[in-house]
Amino acid sequence: MATPTENKRPVLLITGANGLLGQKLVAQAVQEGHFQVLATGRGAARLPEESLQGVHWEQMDVEQEADVMGVFQKWRPSVCIHTAAMTQVDDCETARQAAYRANVEAVAHIIRACEQADTHLIHLSTDFIFDGADGPYDEEAAPNPVNYYGETKLAAERLVQAAACPWAIVRTVLVYGIAHDMSRSNIILWVKASLEQGKKIQVVDDQWRTPTLAEDLADGCLRIAAQAPKGFLIFRGKTL
């Protein structure tokens, strides 16, 4: 695998690379070939073997500032796409300290590292920063989260907005897809599996959502990485 001194392409650091979006980002970034891909995660890589070709893996716990600073100092990435987060809404409500560490304190660590390395930060946020009373929302809409998950993600956005490094915030909606060795399901896979097993499912019937295919979201994030815009982007298909 390549090292920081063996490859002159800019380094793209991806946090949460074992996750659904992280795996799609790694695969697409390798295929495009613009960046030297640095995939990171809390433990060992769970990516398929073919996806690890041409990729460097570093264990990095985003909740540990020393981990983050060490990896950034070693690699000096040009771009960081920060996907790692605690996203289970109910768990965030009942385990608030853990949610704050994962969704706010970890972002503060990433920001400090990006500032020191002059790294462009692309931060993944969520439509849960809004209350859902008057959607669909645009980039200028006023946030008003109604649960703790949304509160933590809004707090993280505010940290990013105050950062001294280049940044962009991508607000996602109901990301779904299939990836290798996934640690948890998503709504589409849950519905598919339940129906295949003949189970009845209970879902809300008073919401309008715009589910986002993980491949499309990865494509959008990599376009941002290539163009380096600053500000808020609400992902709506492949139009970024």
Phi and psi in degrees as GROMACS dihedral restraints (atoms count N, CA, C in turn):
[ dihedral_restraints ]
;  ai    aj    ak    al  type     phi  dphi    fc
    3     4     5     6     1   -72.2    20    10
    4     5     6     7     1   154.7    20    10
    6     7     8     9     1  -118.4    20    10
    7     8     9    10     1   168.5    20    10
    9    10    11    12     1   -56.9    20    10
   10    11    12    13     1   -27.7    20    10
   12    13    14    15     1   -95.3    20    10
   13    14    15    16     1    -5.7    20    10
   15    16    17    18     1   -99.6    20    10
   16    17    18    19     1    -4.5    20    10
   18    19    20    21     1  -141.8    20    10
   19    20    21    22     1   125.0    20    10
   21    22    23    24     1   -89.5    20    10
   22    23    24    25     1    -3.5    20    10
   24    25    26    27     1   -68.1    20    10
   25    26    27    28     1   150.0    20    10
   27    28    29    30     1   -61.9    20    10
   28    29    30    31     1   148.2    20    10
   30    31    32    33     1   -92.1    20    10
   31    32    33    34     1   130.0    20    10
   33    34    35    36     1  -107.6    20    10
   34    35    36    37     1   115.0    20    10
   36    37    38    39     1   -96.7    20    10
   37    38    39    40     1   128.3    20    10
   39    40    41    42     1  -116.4    20    10
   40    41    42    43     1   119.9    20    10
   42    43    44    45     1   -88.1    20    10
   43    44    45    46     1   156.1    20    10
   45    46    47    48     1    63.1    20    10
   46    47    48    49     1    36.4    20    10
   48    49    50    51     1   -68.8    20    10
   49    50    51    52     1   -15.6    20    10
   51    52    53    54     1   -79.4    20    10
   52    53    54    55     1   -14.4    20    10
   54    55    56    57     1   -77.9    20    10
   55    56    57    58     1   177.1    20    10
   57    58    59    60     1   -58.4    20    10
   58    59    60    61     1   -56.8    20    10
   60    61    62    63     1   -65.9    20    10
   61    62    63    64     1   -41.0    20    10
   63    64    65    66     1   -57.1    20    10
   64    65    66    67     1   -43.8    20    10
   66    67    68    69     1   -64.1    20    10
   67    68    69    70     1   -40.1    20    10
   69    70    71    72     1   -66.4    20    10
   70    71    72    73     1   -39.2    20    10
   72    73    74    75     1   -62.6    20    10
   73    74    75    76     1   -45.7    20    10
   75    76    77    78     1   -59.2    20    10
   76    77    78    79     1   -49.9    20    10
   78    79    80    81     1   -61.9    20    10
   79    80    81    82     1   -45.2    20    10
   81    82    83    84     1   -71.1    20    10
   82    83    84    85     1   -38.6    20    10
   84    85    86    87     1   -65.0    20    10
   85    86    87    88     1   -39.4    20    10
   87    88    89    90     1   -64.0    20    10
   88    89    90    91     1   -43.6    20    10
   90    91    92    93     1   -63.5    20    10
   91    92    93    94     1   -40.7    20    10
   93    94    95    96     1   -70.2    20    10
   94    95    96    97     1   -36.4    20    10
   96    97    98    99     1    79.3    20    10
   97    98    99   100     1     6.1    20    10
   99   100   101   102     1   -74.3    20    10
  100   101   102   103     1   -34.7    20    10
  102   103   104   105     1  -112.0    20    10
  103   104   105   106     1   154.9    20    10
  105   106   107   108     1   -83.8    20    10
  106   107   108   109     1   120.6    20    10
  108   109   110   111     1   -93.4    20    10
  109   110   111   112     1   123.1    20    10
  111   112   113   114     1  -113.0    20    10
  112   113   114   115     1   103.5    20    10
  114   115   116   117     1   -92.8    20    10
  115   116   117   118     1   135.4    20    10
  117   118   119   120     1  -131.4    20    10
  118   119   120   121     1   153.6    20    10
  120   121   122   123     1  -164.4    20    10
  121   122   123   124     1   168.6    20    10
  123   124   125   126     1   -66.8    20    10
  124   125   126   127     1   -33.4    20    10
  126   127   128   129     1  -125.0    20    10
  127   128   129   130     1  -148.2    20    10
  129   130   131   132     1   -73.2    20    10
  130   131   132   133     1   159.5    20    10
  132   133   134   135     1   -67.6    20    10
  133   134   135   136     1   134.8    20    10
  135   136   137   138     1  -111.8    20    10
  136   137   138   139     1    16.0    20    10
  138   139   140   141     1   -73.5    20    10
  139   140   141   142     1   150.7    20    10
  141   142   143   144     1   -61.9    20    10
  142   143   144   145     1   149.8    20    10
  144   145   146   147     1   -55.2    20    10
  145   146   147   148     1   -39.7    20    10
  147   148   149   150     1   -66.4    20    10
  148   149   150   151     1   -26.8    20    10
  150   151   152   153     1   -75.8    20    10
  151   152   153   154     1   -18.3    20    10
  153   154   155   156     1   -86.1    20    10
  154   155   156   157     1    -6.6    20    10
  156   157   158   159     1   -68.0    20    10
  157   158   159   160     1   122.8    20    10
  159   160   161   162     1    80.4    20    10
  160   161   162   163     1     8.6    20    10
  162   163   164   165     1  -115.5    20    10
  163   164   165   166     1   138.9    20    10
  165   166   167   168     1   -99.8    20    10
  166   167   168   169     1   134.7    20    10
  168   169   170   171     1  -109.1    20    10
  169   170   171   172     1   131.7    20    10
  171   172   173   174     1  -127.1    20    10
  172   173   174   175     1   130.3    20    10
  174   175   176   177     1   -72.5    20    10
  175   176   177   178     1   124.9    20    10
  177   178   179   180     1  -149.5    20    10
  178   179   180   181     1   116.2    20    10
  180   181   182   183     1   -90.4    20    10
  181   182   183   184     1   111.4    20    10
  183   184   185   186     1   -65.8    20    10
  184   185   186   187     1   -15.1    20    10
  186   187   188   189     1   -82.7    20    10
  187   188   189   190     1    -7.8    20    10
  189   190   191   192     1  -108.7    20    10
  190   191   192   193     1   108.9    20    10
  192   193   194   195     1   -59.0    20    10
  193   194   195   196     1   -37.6    20    10
  195   196   197   198     1   -62.5    20    10
  196   197   198   199     1   -39.6    20    10
  198   199   200   201     1   -58.9    20    10
  199   200   201   202     1   -50.3    20    10
  201   202   203   204     1   -62.3    20    10
  202   203   204   205     1   -49.5    20    10
  204   205   206   207     1   -63.3    20    10
  205   206   207   208     1   -38.0    20    10
  207   208   209   210     1   -63.0    20    10
  208   209   210   211     1   -44.9    20    10
  210   211   212   213     1   -67.7    20    10
  211   212   213   214     1   -42.4    20    10
  213   214   215   216     1   -65.6    20    10
  214   215   216   217     1   -40.0    20    10
  216   217   218   219     1   -66.5    20    10
  217   218   219   220     1   -34.3    20    10
  219   220   221   222     1   -70.9    20    10
  220   221   222   223     1   -42.8    20    10
  222   223   224   225     1  -103.3    20    10
  223   224   225   226     1   -22.8    20    10
  225   226   227   228     1    46.6    20    10
  226   227   228   229     1    60.9    20    10
  228   229   230   231     1   -65.7    20    10
  229   230   231   232     1   146.5    20    10
  231   232   233   234     1   -76.6    20    10
  232   233   234   235     1   -36.1    20    10
  234   235   236   237     1  -136.4    20    10
  235   236   237   238     1   141.2    20    10
  237   238   239   240     1  -123.7    20    10
  238   239   240   241     1   122.5    20    10
  240   241   242   243     1  -101.9    20    10
  241   242   243   244     1   111.6    20    10
  243   244   245   246     1   -96.8    20    10
  244   245   246   247     1   101.1    20    10
  246   247   248   249     1  -103.8    20    10
  247   248   249   250     1   -19.0    20    10
  249   250   251   252     1   -64.6    20    10
  250   251   252   253     1   132.3    20    10
  252   253   254   255     1  -171.1    20    10
  253   254   255   256     1   164.7    20    10
  255   256   257   258     1   -95.4    20    10
  256   257   258   259     1   109.3    20    10
  258   259   260   261     1  -110.2    20    10
  259   260   261   262     1    -8.3    20    10
  261   262   263   264     1   -73.7    20    10
  262   263   264   265     1   112.4    20    10
  264   265   266   267     1   -60.9    20    10
  265   266   267   268     1   -45.8    20    10
  267   268   269   270     1   -65.3    20    10
  268   269   270   271     1   -40.1    20    10
  270   271   272   273     1   -64.1    20    10
  271   272   273   274     1   -38.8    20    10
  273   274   275   276     1   -62.2    20    10
  274   275   276   277     1   -34.7    20    10
  276   277   278   279     1   -68.6    20    10
  277   278   279   280     1   -38.0    20    10
  279   280   281   282     1   -93.8    20    10
  280   281   282   283     1   -20.8    20    10
  282   283   284   285     1  -122.1    20    10
  283   284   285   286     1    68.4    20    10
  285   286   287   288     1   -67.7    20    10
  286   287   288   289     1   -36.3    20    10
  288   289   290   291     1   -64.4    20    10
  289   290   291   292     1   -42.8    20    10
  291   292   293   294     1   -64.0    20    10
  292   293   294   295     1   -40.6    20    10
  294   295   296   297     1   -63.8    20    10
  295   296   297   298     1   -40.6    20    10
  297   298   299   300     1   -65.9    20    10
  298   299   300   301     1   -41.3    20    10
  300   301   302   303     1   -61.6    20    10
  301   302   303   304     1   -45.0    20    10
  303   304   305   306     1   -74.6    20    10
  304   305   306   307     1   -36.9    20    10
  306   307   308   309     1  -102.2    20    10
  307   308   309   310     1   -16.1    20    10
  309   310   311   312     1  -121.5    20    10
  310   311   312   313     1   -57.9    20    10
  312   313   314   315     1   -61.8    20    10
  313   314   315   316     1   -40.3    20    10
  315   316   317   318     1   -62.9    20    10
  316   317   318   319     1   -37.6    20    10
  318   319   320   321     1   -65.0    20    10
  319   320   321   322     1   -37.8    20    10
  321   322   323   324     1   -61.6    20    10
  322   323   324   325     1   -39.3    20    10
  324   325   326   327     1   -63.2    20    10
  325   326   327   328     1   -45.6    20    10
  327   328   329   330     1   -62.4    20    10
  328   329   330   331     1   -42.0    20    10
  330   331   332   333     1   -62.1    20    10
  331   332   333   334     1   -46.7    20    10
  333   334   335   336     1   -59.7    20    10
  334   335   336   337     1   -41.2    20    10
  336   337   338   339     1   -66.0    20    10
  337   338   339   340     1   -42.1    20    10
  339   340   341   342     1   -63.7    20    10
  340   341   342   343     1   -39.7    20    10
  342   343   344   345     1   -62.6    20    10
  343   344   345   346     1   -43.2    20    10
  345   346   347   348     1   -69.6    20    10
  346   347   348   349     1   -33.7    20    10
  348   349   350   351     1   -95.9    20    10
  349   350   351   352     1     0.6    20    10
  351   352   353   354     1    54.6    20    10
  352   353   354   355     1    48.9    20    10
  354   355   356   357     1   -97.2    20    10
  355   356   357   358     1   136.7    20    10
  357   358   359   360     1   -76.9    20    10
  358   359   360   361     1   119.8    20    10
  360   361   362   363     1   -97.2    20    10
  361   362   363   364     1   125.8    20    10
  363   364   365   366     1  -111.6    20    10
  364   365   366   367     1   111.5    20    10
  366   367   368   369     1  -105.3    20    10
  367   368   369   370     1   127.7    20    10
  369   370   371   372     1   -87.1    20    10
  370   371   372   373     1   121.7    20    10
  372   373   374   375     1  -117.0    20    10
  373   374   375   376     1  -151.0    20    10
  375   376   377   378     1  -157.7    20    10
  376   377   378   379     1   156.7    20    10
  378   379   380   381     1   -72.5    20    10
  379   380   381   382     1    -7.8    20    10
  381   382   383   384     1   -71.3    20    10
  382   383   384   385     1    -3.5    20    10
  384   385   386   387     1   -74.6    20    10
  385   386   387   388     1    -9.5    20    10
  387   388   389   390     1  -103.1    20    10
  388   389   390   391     1   163.9    20    10
  390   391   392   393     1   -92.0    20    10
  391   392   393   394     1    -7.8    20    10
  393   394   395   396     1    79.8    20    10
  394   395   396   397     1     5.4    20    10
  396   397   398   399     1   -81.0    20    10
  397   398   399   400     1   -21.7    20    10
  399   400   401   402     1  -147.1    20    10
  400   401   402   403     1    47.7    20    10
  402   403   404   405     1   -85.1    20    10
  403   404   405   406     1   178.3    20    10
  405   406   407   408     1   -70.7    20    10
  406   407   408   409     1   152.6    20    10
  408   409   410   411     1   -98.0    20    10
  409   410   411   412     1   151.5    20    10
  411   412   413   414     1  -111.3    20    10
  412   413   414   415     1  -175.1    20    10
  414   415   416   417     1   -67.7    20    10
  415   416   417   418     1   -20.1    20    10
  417   418   419   420     1   -95.0    20    10
  418   419   420   421     1    -2.6    20    10
  420   421   422   423     1   -65.3    20    10
  421   422   423   424     1   146.0    20    10
  423   424   425   426     1   -80.8    20    10
  424   425   426   427     1   125.7    20    10
  426   427   428   429     1   -67.1    20    10
  427   428   429   430     1   149.9    20    10
  429   430   431   432     1  -160.5    20    10
  430   431   432   433     1    74.7    20    10
  432   433   434   435     1   -66.4    20    10
  433   434   435   436     1   148.3    20    10
  435   436   437   438     1  -116.5    20    10
  436   437   438   439     1     6.0    20    10
  438   439   440   441     1  -142.1    20    10
  439   440   441   442     1   169.4    20    10
  441   442   443   444     1   -70.6    20    10
  442   443   444   445     1   -34.1    20    10
  444   445   446   447     1   -55.7    20    10
  445   446   447   448     1   -50.1    20    10
  447   448   449   450     1   -61.2    20    10
  448   449   450   451     1   -36.9    20    10
  450   451   452   453     1   -63.5    20    10
  451   452   453   454     1   -42.7    20    10
  453   454   455   456     1   -67.5    20    10
  454   455   456   457     1   -38.7    20    10
  456   457   458   459     1   -69.6    20    10
  457   458   459   460     1   -34.7    20    10
  459   460   461   462     1   -68.2    20    10
  460   461   462   463     1   -41.0    20    10
  462   463   464   465     1   -59.5    20    10
  463   464   465   466     1   -39.9    20    10
  465   466   467   468     1   -65.6    20    10
  466   467   468   469     1   -41.7    20    10
  468   469   470   471     1   -57.0    20    10
  469   470   471   472     1   -42.3    20    10
  471   472   473   474     1   -66.5    20    10
  472   473   474   475     1   -34.6    20    10
  474   475   476   477     1   -63.9    20    10
  475   476   477   478     1   -44.0    20    10
  477   478   479   480     1   -63.1    20    10
  478   479   480   481     1   -42.7    20    10
  480   481   482   483     1   -60.3    20    10
  481   482   483   484     1   -28.9    20    10
  483   484   485   486     1   -91.2    20    10
  484   485   486   487     1     1.6    20    10
  486   487   488   489     1   -69.9    20    10
  487   488   489   490     1   151.3    20    10
  489   490   491   492     1   -91.4    20    10
  490   491   492   493     1     4.0    20    10
  492   493   494   495     1  -104.3    20    10
  493   494   495   496     1   162.9    20    10
  495   496   497   498     1   -61.1    20    10
  496   497   498   499     1   143.8    20    10
  498   499   500   501     1  -151.5    20    10
  499   500   501   502     1   158.5    20    10
  501   502   503   504     1  -146.2    20    10
  502   503   504   505     1   145.9    20    10
  504   505   506   507     1  -115.9    20    10
  505   506   507   508     1   127.8    20    10
  507   508   509   510     1  -112.9    20    10
  508   509   510   511     1   116.3    20    10
  510   511   512   513     1   -95.2    20    10
  511   512   513   514     1   116.9    20    10
  513   514   515   516     1  -101.9    20    10
  514   515   516   517     1   163.4    20    10
  516   517   518   519     1  -134.0    20    10
  517   518   519   520     1   114.5    20    10
  519   520   521   522     1    46.4    20    10
  520   521   522   523     1    66.4    20    10
  522   523   524   525     1   -71.7    20    10
  523   524   525   526     1   135.1    20    10
  525   526   527   528     1  -139.4    20    10
  526   527   528   529     1   162.9    20    10
  528   529   530   531     1   155.1    20    10
  529   530   531   532     1  -174.2    20    10
  531   532   533   534     1  -123.5    20    10
  532   533   534   535     1   134.4    20    10
  534   535   536   537     1  -140.7    20    10
  535   536   537   538     1   168.7    20    10
  537   538   539   540     1   -73.4    20    10
  538   539   540   541     1   132.2    20    10
  540   541   542   543     1    51.8    20    10
  541   542   543   544     1    49.8    20    10
  543   544   545   546     1   -69.7    20    10
  544   545   546   547     1   139.7    20    10
  546   547   548   549     1   -83.1    20    10
  547   548   549   550     1   -18.7    20    10
  549   550   551   552     1  -150.5    20    10
  550   551   552   553     1   163.9    20    10
  552   553   554   555     1   -88.6    20    10
  553   554   555   556     1  -176.8    20    10
  555   556   557   558     1  -140.4    20    10
  556   557   558   559     1   174.1    20    10
  558   559   560   561     1   -60.7    20    10
  559   560   561   562     1   -38.3    20    10
  561   562   563   564     1   -67.3    20    10
  562   563   564   565     1   -44.6    20    10
  564   565   566   567     1   -65.6    20    10
  565   566   567   568     1   -36.5    20    10
  567   568   569   570     1   -64.8    20    10
  568   569   570   571     1   -45.2    20    10
  570   571   572   573     1   -63.7    20    10
  571   572   573   574     1   -45.1    20    10
  573   574   575   576     1   -59.3    20    10
  574   575   576   577     1   -48.9    20    10
  576   577   578   579     1   -64.9    20    10
  577   578   579   580     1   -40.4    20    10
  579   580   581   582     1   -63.8    20    10
  580   581   582   583     1   -43.9    20    10
  582   583   584   585     1   -68.4    20    10
  583   584   585   586     1   -37.7    20    10
  585   586   587   588     1   -64.1    20    10
  586   587   588   589     1   -29.9    20    10
  588   589   590   591     1   -91.5    20    10
  589   590   591   592     1     4.9    20    10
  591   592   593   594     1    72.2    20    10
  592   593   594   595     1    20.4    20    10
  594   595   596   597     1   -86.2    20    10
  595   596   597   598     1   148.1    20    10
  597   598   599   600     1   -79.8    20    10
  598   599   600   601     1   143.0    20    10
  600   601   602   603     1  -118.9    20    10
  601   602   603   604     1   146.1    20    10
  603   604   605   606     1  -114.3    20    10
  604   605   606   607     1   119.8    20    10
  606   607   608   609     1  -134.9    20    10
  607   608   609   610     1   158.0    20    10
  609   610   611   612     1   -67.9    20    10
  610   611   612   613     1   150.3    20    10
  612   613   614   615     1  -124.5    20    10
  613   614   615   616     1    20.4    20    10
  615   616   617   618     1  -124.5    20    10
  616   617   618   619     1    26.3    20    10
  618   619   620   621     1  -127.1    20    10
  619   620   621   622     1   146.6    20    10
  621   622   623   624     1  -112.1    20    10
  622   623   624   625     1   118.6    20    10
  624   625   626   627     1  -123.0    20    10
  625   626   627   628     1   160.0    20    10
  627   628   629   630     1  -124.3    20    10
  628   629   630   631     1    81.7    20    10
  630   631   632   633     1   -55.7    20    10
  631   632   633   634     1   144.4    20    10
  633   634   635   636     1  -116.6    20    10
  634   635   636   637     1   119.2    20    10
  636   637   638   639     1   -67.3    20    10
  637   638   639   640     1   132.6    20    10
  639   640   641   642     1   -58.6    20    10
  640   641   642   643     1   -37.3    20    10
  642   643   644   645     1   -61.4    20    10
  643   644   645   646     1   -41.1    20    10
  645   646   647   648     1   -65.9    20    10
  646   647   648   649     1   -41.1    20    10
  648   649   650   651     1   -65.1    20    10
  649   650   651   652     1   -41.7    20    10
  651   652   653   654     1   -60.7    20    10
  652   653   654   655     1   -43.1    20    10
  654   655   656   657     1   -59.8    20    10
  655   656   657   658     1   -44.0    20    10
  657   658   659   660     1   -63.1    20    10
  658   659   660   661     1   -42.8    20    10
  660   661   662   663     1   -63.5    20    10
  661   662   663   664     1   -39.0    20    10
  663   664   665   666     1   -71.0    20    10
  664   665   666   667     1   -29.9    20    10
  666   667   668   669     1   -65.9    20    10
  667   668   669   670     1   -40.2    20    10
  669   670   671   672     1   -63.0    20    10
  670   671   672   673     1   -43.2    20    10
  672   673   674   675     1   -59.6    20    10
  673   674   675   676     1   -38.4    20    10
  675   676   677   678     1   -74.1    20    10
  676   677   678   679     1   -33.4    20    10
  678   679   680   681     1   -98.7    20    10
  679   680   681   682     1   -19.0    20    10
  681   682   683   684     1    54.6    20    10
  682   683   684   685     1    48.8    20    10
  684   685   686   687     1   -76.1    20    10
  685   686   687   688     1   163.6    20    10
  687   688   689   690     1  -120.4    20    10
  688   689   690   691     1   138.1    20    10
  690   691   692   693     1   129.0    20    10
  691   692   693   694     1  -156.1    20    10
  693   694   695   696     1  -101.7    20    10
  694   695   696   697     1   140.2    20    10
  696   697   698   699     1  -134.3    20    10
  697   698   699   700     1   128.5    20    10
  699   700   701   702     1  -103.3    20    10
  700   701   702   703     1   119.4    20    10
  702   703   704   705     1   -74.2    20    10
  703   704   705   706     1   122.8    20    10
  705   706   707   708     1  -132.2    20    10
  706   707   708   709     1    77.2    20    10
  708   709   710   711     1    77.9    20    10
  709   710   711   712     1  -147.0    20    10
  711   712   713   714     1  -108.1    20    10
  712   713   714   715     1    50.4    20    10
  714   715   716   717     1  -113.0    20    10
  715   716   717   718     1     4.5    20    10
